[in-house]
C-alpha cells in the first residue's frame, strides 16, 4: 500500500506523519486490498479539513472526510472513518467470493 500525505496552507510535520503511520496499523488487515491511500490536510481559518482517498485493488475509489479544530483530534476521527470504510469494502468483496 502506497501512502501519500500532503498539507494545504501548512506543512505536515514529521510527528503528524508518524502518528498517521502508527494509526494505519488499524487497517493493516487490508494491505492487500488497498493500492494507495492519499491524505490531504487543509488548514482553513479556524479548523482543519481532513480527507483520505482510498484506491482499492478492484478499481473502487472511496473518500472519507472530517473537520476538526485540532489536527491530532481530526486525524483520530479520520482514522475511525477510514477503518469503518475499509472494513465495509472488505466485507463486500469477501461476501461475493
Buried (B, 14 or more C-beta within 10 A) or exposed (E): BEBEBEBEEEEBEEEBEEBBEEBBEBBEEBEEBBBEBBBBBBBEEEBBBBBBBBBBEEEEEBEBEBBBEEBEEBBBBBBBBBBEBBBEBBEEBEEEE
